[in-house]
Structure formats: C-alpha cells, structure tokens
Amino acid sequence: MTASQMMARCQPAAGLLLLLGLAGSVAAAEPMARMVALEEPGWPQFRGPRRDGLCTETGLLGEWPEGGPKLLWSASGLGRGYSAPIITRATLYITGDVGADLLIFAFDLDGRLKWKTTNGKAWKRQWRGSRASCTYAGGRLYHMNAHGRAVCLDPADGREIWTVNVLERFQGSTIQWGISECLLVDGGRVLVTPGGKKALMAALDTKTGATVWASEPLRFQRSRRFGGKVIDPPVADTDKAGYSPPILFEVGGRRLVAGCSARHFFCVEADSGKLLWTHKVVARWEVIGATPALWRDCVFFTVPDVYGGRMFRVHARPDKVSFEQLWETPVDNCHGALVCLGDRLYGAGYRRFRHWACIDAATGKVLYSKNDLVKGSVLHADGRLYALSETGDMLLLKPTDAGFETKGRFRITDRRRNDAWPHPVILDRRLYLRYHDTLFCYDVAQK
C-alpha cells in the first residue's frame, strides 16, 4: 500500500469517531471543532497531518515479540538532535547538529541519503542538539533552527530558496533552551512565533518569506523573574517565544491558531493574525513545550510543574472569540504532548504528576495511571499507544477501561541519559524512532 493510500485511512472518519465514543456523548446543538490537516500525503509535519499524534493506519502488530519488532534499517551520522522525522512523497527529512552546523538530511525510504544541507548554526548551549522538525507543504520544505533562522528549501535537492531570521525581524530574543517551533503552514503562509516587541506571532509568505501579517506583541506585567523569584512591584514586559508548536483548527465558522508563549496560552485569528485571547500561567522556567490538544470544541493546554493542565471551551462567534476554563488536572506534560481519543486524553506527566495517565476529557479526572514508565512522548495507531520514555524504553500499550496493558517493550539505546525526546512516527506500517545520531526503522505490519 502506498503512503497516499495509507493516509486516506489516516483521515478521521465519522464511523471511527463513533466507535471512539465521541459522537454519542455530544449534544446535537454543541458546535464541533476540527483540526485543519496539512493537505500533503504521508506524515508531512510534526505529529502528523493534523498535529494531533493520531494515525488511524490499520494492520499493525497488536503485540510485539520479545525484543521488539523487526529492525528494517538504521541510518547514523545525524549528530545530536531531538527532532522527529517527517515523511512524504517517498522521502524522509530529519535534522541534526553536526559540529558547528545544523544539518537537514533527506533519505529515501530504505535509509539511503539523498542530500544534506545546512540551516545556520548548531545549538551549543545546554541540551545541545537540533530542536524542530521540518514541515513539507506545497512542494517546499520549511524549517527553523534554534536561533530563529527560518528557511524555505527545494525538497528535491536542498537548495535554499529564502531565509528569514524571525527574531531579528520582529525584535525577539533567543530563549533559554533555543527556539523549538515546528513551523505551521497554512495555505500560502508560514506561521512563526518570535515573541518579539513587534509581534507575538507572524505569517510569512511561503514563496518569498515576506511578512503577510503580524499580530500585536503580548505585553504583560511581569511579577516573577525567570526561575520564580518575585518582582515587587511588577514591571512591564513583552512575552517571549515558547517551545510549543501551535495548532490550527476551525470552530463556529472561525479559523483559529492556538499556541503558547513563554508565560501565556494564546489564540490568534488565522487569516489576520489578530490576537483574540491570552491566558497567563505560572511557568517557573518559562517552558511550555507540549502542543495543545483539541477535544470537541475545547483546547487542552499543559505546563510542567505547579500549573498542570487545563481544558478550555472555545466560544466562537462572528464578532467574538472567548475561552472558558472547564477543569484542571495535575498532569503536567513537559514536551511529549498528549493524544485525545474519543473522550479520553493519554500521555505522561512530568514532576507534579510523575506517571502516564488516562484522563476523562469531560471532567479532568485521572481514570487510571501507569507508574513504571518515566515521562515521554506518545503516538496512537490501530488501538495502541506507542509510548517512548526519555530513558529510551519503547512500549506498546493497549488502553482499556481499567488500565494500560503492555503489549511489547524494548530499548532503543543503552545510554543512561534521560534525553530520548523525539516523538515516534508511523507510516506505511513502519515505526520510526530517533535517538540523537541514529534513526531506526522497524517493521510493525501484522503478518
């Protein structure tokens, strides 16, 4: 089966949603939101076509043999990096810091190198390595490095078409652990979040890199310094970029972008960039790294440590958009994100909640948890959760009404550092996992 055929299966169908219990519990009059998919075959951006970590690809192994699924191939020489691969049109793209440079690699689906090119300098400060995944859209490849250098490439050979340093253009500044935004493409616009004095978020023309729109900067009264020390009296400040890739969704006839800056959740109008809503949060180290999740007409945000997670209902009318908080949870995901299946959220906590959890999306109640797996990233496919812990343990979990059933487990690295952070990817019944210098490709097809 081709990648294009498989992606047709990966589009959320009404029948599948009914099986997941979504439609049966929603009032007929309640407006429904939907994630806007990137109209490209395969896995063209971070966390998939809709940025939700969900693939409805079927025919996958329901249980792994001892030692894990069969390794088809591996590719080394990627350098240090935390970015996951994207895969589209028979090519896999991935980034890594090698020496002084950030490199973008293109491989065929057998792991053979097609080309490589640079996108500026490597990240040399704490937690060295490339951050963001690439995005493929409209016959072009987009990426932003840890220093805010956004680039548009020809995916055939890596030729640079245009580049913009978004921090310089919008008077932003480098954040503590480097810019990590996986670029969001919306039609003819590439969305960036510089968090600068000239714009919180901006849209660049996909063909030229010119500014299409720029939202207003997010100004606020800072009451705590980076690290949590109280500022008395508070001082005027402009919020910086966060670490979380934004999402694009539609609700009530509005096209909206939900994202996170250093100390706020926010929402902008996708077509104009108008800043519609902000919500200040407690983020001691100014790290909001988890991509928001969409449930019905609600958006779930989470912040590591004391703040935890919050679910907000989106009230979208022609003249106004507002957010209403429904509940909060101690599940404080850092950057592994959560997936939403039907009326449940699945994923890991961080320091406030140190387990993997199943959360009732309607109430925020933790229905059950798993305490023998450290925090990490999650992907869903074919009734299973693919849970990669930061220690390098890869688990296949079956979520049930009573708990998580482990259906397979293996390790992708023997190193003892807690930095196996790239998200898993599945396409054409192959599982892709990355640990710094090496990308692994496993056969997870049911025989």
KEMAR-281878 format. One line per field, with one value per residue (C-alpha): residue number from 1; chain; z, x, y. Coordinates in steps of 0.001 Angstrom, whole numbers, plus 524288, in hexadecimal, padded with zeros to 5 digits. Example, Ala and Ser with C-alpha at 12.3 -4.5 7.8 and 13.67 -1.06 7.14 Angstrom:
2
resi <- c(1,2)
chain <- c(A,A)
pz <- c(81E78,81BE4)
px <- c(8300C,83566)
py <- c(7EE6C,7FBDC)
! end
This chain:
447
resi <- c(1,2,3,4,5,6,7,8,9,10,11,12,13,14,15,16,17,18,19,20,21,22,23,24,25,26,27,28,29,30,31,32,33,34,35,36,37,38,39,40,41,42,43,44,45,46,47,48,49,50,51,52,53,54,55,56,57,58,59,60,61,62,63,64,65,66,67,68,69,70,71,72,73,74,75,76,77,78,79,80,81,82,83,84,85,86,87,88,89,90,91,92,93,94,95,96,97,98,99,100,101,102,103,104,105,106,107,108,109,110,111,112,113,114,115,116,117,118,119,120,121,122,123,124,125,126,127,128,129,130,131,132,133,134,135,136,137,138,139,140,141,142,143,144,145,146,147,148,149,150,151,152,153,154,155,156,157,158,159,160,161,162,163,164,165,166,167,168,169,170,171,172,173,174,175,176,177,178,179,180,181,182,183,184,185,186,187,188,189,190,191,192,193,194,195,196,197,198,199,200,201,202,203,204,205,206,207,208,209,210,211,212,213,214,215,216,217,218,219,220,221,222,223,224,225,226,227,228,229,230,231,232,233,234,235,236,237,238,239,240,241,242,243,244,245,246,247,248,249,250,251,252,253,254,255,256,257,258,259,260,261,262,263,264,265,266,267,268,269,270,271,272,273,274,275,276,277,278,279,280,281,282,283,284,285,286,287,288,289,290,291,292,293,294,295,296,297,298,299,300,301,302,303,304,305,306,307,308,309,310,311,312,313,314,315,316,317,318,319,320,321,322,323,324,325,326,327,328,329,330,331,332,333,334,335,336,337,338,339,340,341,342,343,344,345,346,347,348,349,350,351,352,353,354,355,356,357,358,359,360,361,362,363,364,365,366,367,368,369,370,371,372,373,374,375,376,377,378,379,380,381,382,383,384,385,386,387,388,389,390,391,392,393,394,395,396,397,398,399,400,401,402,403,404,405,406,407,408,409,410,411,412,413,414,415,416,417,418,419,420,421,422,423,424,425,426,427,428,429,430,431,432,433,434,435,436,437,438,439,440,441,442,443,444,445,446,447)
chain <- c(A,A,A,A,A,A,A,A,A,A,A,A,A,A,A,A,A,A,A,A,A,A,A,A,A,A,A,A,A,A,A,A,A,A,A,A,A,A,A,A,A,A,A,A,A,A,A,A,A,A,A,A,A,A,A,A,A,A,A,A,A,A,A,A,A,A,A,A,A,A,A,A,A,A,A,A,A,A,A,A,A,A,A,A,A,A,A,A,A,A,A,A,A,A,A,A,A,A,A,A,A,A,A,A,A,A,A,A,A,A,A,A,A,A,A,A,A,A,A,A,A,A,A,A,A,A,A,A,A,A,A,A,A,A,A,A,A,A,A,A,A,A,A,A,A,A,A,A,A,A,A,A,A,A,A,A,A,A,A,A,A,A,A,A,A,A,A,A,A,A,A,A,A,A,A,A,A,A,A,A,A,A,A,A,A,A,A,A,A,A,A,A,A,A,A,A,A,A,A,A,A,A,A,A,A,A,A,A,A,A,A,A,A,A,A,A,A,A,A,A,A,A,A,A,A,A,A,A,A,A,A,A,A,A,A,A,A,A,A,A,A,A,A,A,A,A,A,A,A,A,A,A,A,A,A,A,A,A,A,A,A,A,A,A,A,A,A,A,A,A,A,A,A,A,A,A,A,A,A,A,A,A,A,A,A,A,A,A,A,A,A,A,A,A,A,A,A,A,A,A,A,A,A,A,A,A,A,A,A,A,A,A,A,A,A,A,A,A,A,A,A,A,A,A,A,A,A,A,A,A,A,A,A,A,A,A,A,A,A,A,A,A,A,A,A,A,A,A,A,A,A,A,A,A,A,A,A,A,A,A,A,A,A,A,A,A,A,A,A,A,A,A,A,A,A,A,A,A,A,A,A,A,A,A,A,A,A,A,A,A,A,A,A,A,A,A,A,A,A,A,A,A,A,A,A,A,A,A,A,A,A,A,A,A,A,A,A,A,A,A,A,A,A,A,A,A,A,A,A,A,A,A,A,A,A,A,A,A,A,A,A,A,A,A,A,A,A)
pz <- c(80000,7FC76,805E4,7FF1D,800AF,80EC7,811C0,80C96,817CB,82107,81EE5,82A5E,825B5,82BE3,82DF2,83566,83DDB,8414E,84523,84DDE,854D1,8508D,84950,852C4,85E1B,85706,85721,84992,84B6F,85034,8461F,8424D,83F52,8361B,8341B,826C3,81FED,81776,80A12,80706,80685,81127,81DD8,818E9,825CF,83461,83A61,82D4D,8239A,82E65,838DE,841FC,84332,83D98,8325B,82F0C,826ED,828FC,82747,831AB,83B47,84736,84F26,84D52,84E3E,858F5,855A5,84D97,83F39,83447,8314F,822AF,8222C,82977,82515,82D0D,82C1F,82F9A,83AAC,846DF,845EC,84BCD,83F4C,839DB,82B63,821B5,81619,8097B,7FAFA,7FCF0,8048C,81301,8185C,82578,82C10,834AA,839FF,83466,838B5,8376E,82E58,82E6C,82362,81C60,816A2,80C25,80B88,802DE,80973,80A1B,81215,8071A,8077C,7FC30,80063,80C03,80E21,8192E,81FEE,82792,8341D,83D9E,84B74,85452,8614B,86B15,8651E,85856,84C46,841D0,84689,83C52,83219,82401,81D5C,80F38,8081E,7FA3E,7F498,7FE38,80AC7,81691,82313,82DF5,835AF,84420,84155,83A0E,82C2D,823E4,816B1,80AA3,802B5,7F606,7FB05,7EEDE,7F1D4,7FE01,7F679,7FEC3,7F938,803FF,8121D,81CF2,82ABA,8316B,83E58,83767,82EF7,83A4D,84508,84C9F,85469,855E3,8609E,86AF4,863F4,855EA,84C75,84AA0,8424E,8379A,82D12,829F6,81BB8,818C9,80A35,80521,812B2,81BE7,82A02,833A0,841ED,8446E,850FF,84DD3,8501D,8427C,8429D,84AE4,83EA9,83046,822FC,81831,809C6,805EF,7F906,7FD9B,80C78,80C83,8181C,81508,8226A,82FFF,83C86,8473C,8513C,85DD9,86849,8769E,88470,88892,896D7,896E3,89115,8895B,893F9,89C41,8A49D,8A793,8A187,8AA32,8A4BB,897AF,88B73,87D90,8744C,86720,86710,85FE1,8575D,85DAB,85997,85552,84703,844C5,83F24,834C0,8367C,8326B,83B63,839EE,82C68,8315D,82DA7,839BD,83DF9,84C02,85157,85D07,85FD2,86B57,8757E,86E53,866B7,85B35,84F62,842D9,836F1,82C4F,82102,8271F,832B5,83BE9,849F9,84F4E,85CA5,86653,87334,87C67,882EE,88D68,88622,88F19,8848E,87983,8731E,86CBC,8637D,860F7,854C0,8583C,8560C,85077,8565C,8512D,851BB,85C26,85CA1,866BE,86AE9,87489,87B85,8830C,891DC,89A60,8901D,88A38,87F70,87C56,8731F,86CEA,8652A,8593B,8571E,8491A,84393,837AB,84034,84B7A,84FEF,85E58,86649,87258,87BA1,87E79,8874A,88B50,88DA4,8942C,887C3,88412,87714,8734B,864BF,86193,85F64,86144,85790,857ED,854A9,855B9,86330,868EA,8691C,86A1D,86D47,8779D,88290,886A7,89498,89AB9,89546,89296,88BB7,87EBB,87FA4,879B8,87BEB,87A60,870AC,87596,883F5,884FF,88E07,88D22,88A63,88BF2,88AD6,8888A,891F6,88C99,880AF,8812B,8799B,86ADE,85DCE,858B3,84BA9,84903,83E1A,83C55,84A47,85094,856CE,852C7,85EFF,85E4B,86B7D,86C93,87191,8645B,867FB,85D14,86157,85A17,862F5,86151,86847,86E67,87793,88321,87FD0,87676,871BD,86D5A,86040,85D77,8623D,85DCC,85F1A,8543B,85B89,86683,86A1C,8777E,87451,87578,86830,85ECF,85B5F,84CCA,84A48,843E8,835CB,82EA5,82003,816CB,82249,825D6,832F8,832F8,83F59,840E6,84B67,84872,83E3B,83970,8333D,83445,82B6D,83049,8297F,83158,826F0,82B35,823C4)
px <- c(80000,80525,806FF,7FBE3,7F29B,7F66F,7F43B,7E66C,7E47A,7EABB,7E042,7D6C1,7CA13,7BCCC,7BB90,7C852,7C474,7B7DB,7BF84,7C7F9,7BBCC,7BCF5,7B044,7A778,7AA1E,7A99A,79D1C,797DD,79832,7A644,7AFA5,7BA9C,7C87B,7D1CA,7E045,7E43F,7EC94,7F84D,7F41F,80025,801DB,808CF,80D8B,81116,812D7,8150E,80B25,804C0,7FBB1,7F358,7FDE6,7F622,7FEC8,7F3FF,7F558,7E9EE,7F287,7EE55,7F44D,7FEB1,80428,7FB65,8066F,81525,81E40,8286E,832C0,82949,82553,82EC0,838C3,8388C,84389,84A74,85165,85C50,86412,858C0,8600C,858EE,84A85,83D0A,8353C,82C73,82C81,8220C,81F16,8183E,81926,822D0,82C80,82FA5,834E0,83B9D,844CA,850BF,85BD5,868CE,874AC,871E3,86621,85804,8563B,849D2,84A76,841FA,8415F,83A19,83144,83C22,844AD,84DAF,85208,84CE5,85291,85602,85718,858B9,84F62,85875,85F89,85E1E,85917,86508,85EBF,85862,851FF,85959,8526E,848A6,83B03,83060,82B7C,829F8,81CF2,819DB,80F3D,80C51,818B8,82198,82897,828AA,83091,834C1,8413F,84389,84808,83BA5,840AF,834FF,83835,830CC,8376F,83558,8327D,8385E,8464F,84674,848B9,845AE,83A9E,8396A,83D04,83872,83D91,8307B,8367A,83D89,831E5,8283E,831B7,8311A,83C01,8419A,83B0F,84239,8421F,84104,835D0,82EC0,822FD,81F0F,81A1C,80B97,807CF,7FA3B,7F800,80150,8062D,8107B,80D38,8180E,817D6,82330,81D80,823C8,82133,81B47,812F6,80F1E,80C07,80DFC,80B00,81535,8126D,815EF,81BDE,8241E,824C9,81EA8,81608,8078D,8025A,807AD,7FFD9,8019D,80C3C,807AC,80A39,80818,80C10,8170E,81617,82060,82DD5,83296,8342D,828DC,82E4E,823CB,824B9,81E92,8194C,8169D,81CDB,817D7,81CFE,81AA0,81920,82315,82168,81DE2,821F0,814C6,810D6,8036F,7F761,7EDC5,7DF5A,7D1C0,7C61F,7B99D,7BD94,7CA76,7D837,7E0B7,7EEA1,7F136,7FEFB,80790,81170,81AD4,8106B,80367,7F9DF,7F495,7EBBD,7ECB2,7E40D,7EA83,7E713,7EACB,7F393,7EABE,7EDB6,7E0AA,7E3BC,7EED5,7EFB1,7FB19,800D3,80AC0,816A1,82260,82C78,82413,822D4,815CB,819A1,80DD8,805AB,7F772,7ED48,7DFA3,7D3B7,7C60F,7C57F,7D016,7DED0,7E766,7F402,7FE22,809D4,81460,81553,80B9C,801C1,7FDF6,7F3D0,7E771,7DC0F,7D5A7,7C8FD,7C9D4,7BE1D,7BF50,7B5CB,7B704,7BA18,7C17C,7C993,7CAC5,7D032,7C9A3,7D17D,7CA6F,7D3D6,7E1F4,7EA82,7F7A5,7FC82,80777,80CDF,819A4,81BCE,816F2,808ED,7FC43,7F340,7E46E,7DC9F,7CE03,7CB64,7D8A5,7E606,7F254,80031,80A91,80C35,818F7,81C97,80F74,80965,813EE,80C04,80580,7F70F,7E9B7,7E180,7D2E1,7D244,7C502,7C8BB,7D790,7D725,7E2DE,7DC27,7E87A,7F732,803A4,80EE0,81986,81CCE,8237A,81E70,81F35,81858,80C3E,8062E,7F99A,7F725,7EE29,7E925,7F67D,7FEAD,80CE7,81362,821AF,82792,832D8,83B63,83A26,82FD0,825E7,818E3,80CE3,80138,7F317,7EA1E,7DE53,7D37E,7DB6B,7E96B,7F4DD,7F857,8067D,8072F,81598,821FA,82FF8,83ADE,84023,84C77,85506,85973,8550A,851AC,84376,842C2,83BA1,8320A,82E9E,8207F,81DA3,818CB,81111,80ED3,80C27,80CD2,81A71,81E33,828D9,83059,83BD5,8462E,84FC4,85969,8511E,843C2,83D8A,83307,82AFF,82141,8147A,80BB0,802DA,806B5)
py <- c(80000,80D6D,818BB,81FFC,81496,812DB,8212A,81FED,81682,82021,82A78,82A5C,8242E,825D3,81731,81695,8221A,81B32,80F1D,81776,81C2F,82A3D,82CB1,8256A,82E8A,83B91,84382,845FE,854A8,854F1,85ABD,851A8,855A2,84ED0,84F1B,85452,84A2F,84D35,8488B,84079,831AE,82A3F,83058,83DF7,84536,84387,83A0E,8374B,83DFF,84405,8456A,83CB2,830A5,8280C,81EA2,815BD,80CD6,7FEB8,7F14F,7F3A5,7E9E1,7E91D,7E35C,7E38D,7D7E7,7D7DE,7E1FE,7EA14,7EA5B,7E737,7F1C9,7F47A,7FE5E,80920,8156E,81B93,82817,8311A,837C6,83C36,83F2E,83E2D,83FF4,83553,831F5,835D5,82D15,8308F,82DA8,82264,82AC1,82BFD,838DC,83A5D,84413,84307,84B4E,846CF,84E86,85D06,85B99,8577B,84DBA,849CC,83C10,835D3,826EC,81D79,8138C,80982,8127D,816F4,82526,82D77,83A9D,842F5,85192,85B58,8649C,86D62,86A62,85F26,86157,86168,864D1,85B83,84F69,8501E,84B6A,84F3D,85261,853B5,84A3A,84E80,85150,84DAB,85550,85973,853C4,85ABE,856E6,86010,8602F,86959,8674D,869D3,877C3,87BBF,879EA,875B1,86FE0,86B70,860AE,8597D,84BB4,8459E,849B1,85252,85EE4,86AD7,8732D,87D67,87F6E,88895,88A4F,88C4E,890C7,89BC7,89F9F,8A057,8A478,897D2,89185,883EB,87C0E,87428,866FA,86B71,86DC9,860D4,8645B,85AD9,86402,863F0,8661F,86B5C,86C75,876D4,87AA2,8755E,8788E,87C0A,88002,88960,88EE7,89BE0,8AA37,8AB1B,89EB8,89328,88B37,88E2C,88854,887DB,88630,8784C,87CC0,88837,888A8,89636,899BE,8978B,89B2F,89D6F,89C6F,8A65C,8A357,89D0F,8A742,8A40C,8A798,89EA4,89ACF,88FFC,88ECB,88322,878DF,87DAA,888B3,892CA,8A062,8AAB7,8B34F,8AC66,8B208,8B39F,8A931,8A2AD,89400,88B9E,87FB8,872DF,86521,85FBF,85E3C,8648F,85DF9,8629B,85F7B,863B8,865FF,86DD7,87263,877FA,87393,87492,871FF,86DE1,86EB4,87163,87C0F,87C1C,87F65,87F20,876F1,87E9B,87E35,88617,88710,87F05,88802,89502,89222,899A8,895F0,8911D,88B42,889B0,8828C,884C2,878A6,8754D,87026,8712D,86E6C,873F8,866B8,86388,858B5,85009,8520A,85554,84AA6,84C73,845A5,8489A,8578C,8585B,85A07,8536A,85A1D,8551B,85B0C,853AB,85498,85BE4,8603F,8531B,85217,859CF,8577A,86368,863DF,86CB5,87586,87A29,88413,88CE2,898A3,8927C,886E2,88384,87829,87269,869DE,85D15,855C8,853DC,847F3,8457D,83EBA,84817,84364,849F5,847A1,839E9,83ED6,83738,830A8,831AF,82576,826BE,82C38,828EC,82F0B,826BB,82AAC,82CAA,83662,83C86,84062,84392,8370E,82CF2,8226B,81F8F,8228B,82075,82CBE,82E66,839A1,83E11,83F60,83F1B,83350,82A2E,81D33,8150E,81640,80E8F,810E9,807D9,8102C,81D51,82908,829B4,82B5A,8247F,820AA,81923,80F71,803B7,8031D,80423,80EC3,80F82,814DE,818CF,81C2D,825B5,81A88,813BA,80992,807A8,801C6,7FD44,7FFE0,7FBDB,80585,7FEEE,8032E,7FE38,801D8,800CD,7F31F,7F1B4,7EAB1,7EC51,7F2D4,7F516,7FF19,807AD,80BB3,8069A,81439,818C2,826CC,82AC4,83154,82833,832FD,831BD,82DC6,8208E,82074,815DE,81572,80A19,800A4,804E1,80A9C,81500,8182D,82153,8221B,82D0C,82812,81CA6,81AE2,80D59,807B9,7FC0C,7F338,7F3B3,7EDA7,7E2B2,7D678)
! end
